[in-house]
Amino acid sequence: SYFDKNNKQWIVADKDMNEIDTLQCTSGSTDYHDIRILDNGNYILQAYDSLFVDMSDIVDGGNSNALIKGILRIQEFDENQELIFDWFALDHLNIENYSNLNLTNQQITWMHGNSIEIDYDNNLILSNRRSSELIKIDRLTGEVLWILGGPLNEFEIINDDFGGFSKQHDARRLQNGNILLFDNGNTHNPPTSRVVEYLIDEENMTANLAWEFFNPSGYVSASMGSVQRLPNGNTLINWGNITGVGARIIEVDNNNNIVLELEFD
């Protein structure tokens, strides 16, 4: 699968790269950051809506006709492309709680979703880079089950000198139950990019840093980036958008030994 930016839709191809289907959301502008195609033929996409809202009723000094952009929508479709789940952020989150945003602006960009993960219990974990948070969502009711990171953080983050992640990408649940993500670290002091793995206790609401790996050249990824835990236990890292530098990809083993490096100018 790959995204056609001109037509704002996903294209599905067979093994010979023949295009066999196109996928898009029923509302809003379909987004390219992530897609999940399931074994049963279902697929999950994300889109953004924009609405004019009277923010003067919500915050002091709010604009009476503010344009809220980046309102995240998650949709799941069955194998017949029938919509079976439709999650709209405004229905389940209060924008007034996002203290990191300037809610008095005439235009407010609320969210930037960049990964969708199907959790071990079949619910969803979304990465919202805009507010440095992961949001776990009930896949049946749409209820927000918890938020890790950001201004609405509900977890005690343990053993992490940075106190959590910043402007992250690619949050994935591992087979061992931990959560792995690429921490762009744009707002760390100093800005620092790394890969982090957290041991998550959803009963006691703790996130304990179990593993981290820093870029050996000290590069800071302004945007993008991804991380994958491979079947042999190694970790494959794409360091994303590094100012003035091309692509940098590293594979490390579980002792932090670099076993592969790729560089593209």
NORLIN-V122227 format. One record per backbone hydrogen bond with DSSP energy under -0.5 kcal/mol. CO is the residue of the C=O (numbers start at 1). NH is the residue of the N-H. If there is no record, write none. Layout:
# NORLIN-V122227
co: {CO/CO}
nh: {NH/NH}
This chain:
# NORLIN-V122227
co: {2/3/4/4/9/10/11/12/12/14/17/18/21/23/28/29/36/36/38/42/43/44/45/46/47/48/49/51/51/53/53/54/55/55/59/63/63/63/66/66/67/67/68/69/70/70/71/72/73/74/75/76/76/77/78/82/85/86/87/88/88/89/89/93/94/95/97/98/101/102/106/108/108/112/115/117/117/119/123/124/125/126/126/127/127/127/128/128/129/133/134/135/136/136/137/138/143/143/146/147/147/148/150/155/156/156/158/159/160/166/166/169/170/172/174/178/179/180/181/181/182/182/183/185/185/188/193/194/195/196/197/197/198/198/199/199/200/201/201/205/206/207/207/208/211/213/215/219/220/220/223/226/228/228/230/234/235/235/236/237/237/238/240/241/241/241/242/247/248/249/250/251/251/252/253/257/257/260/262/264}
nh: {11/5/8/9/4/23/2/20/21/17/19/14/12/10/30/48/38/44/41/38/77/36/75/31/73/29/71/53/68/55/66/57/58/59/62/55/56/66/53/68/69/108/51/110/72/111/49/89/47/87/45/84/85/43/81/78/76/88/74/91/92/92/93/95/97/98/99/101/103/105/67/69/110/129/127/119/125/122/119/137/117/128/135/114/115/129/131/133/132/128/148/126/145/146/124/142/138/145/136/149/154/134/153/157/158/207/209/161/163/185/186/182/172/180/177/174/198/172/183/196/169/184/194/188/192/190/215/183/213/181/210/211/179/200/201/208/202/205/206/156/201/158/209/199/197/195/218/193/222/243/241/238/230/236/233/230/237/252/228/239/250/226/242/222/223/243/245/264/239/262/237/259/260/235/256/253/259/251/249/247}
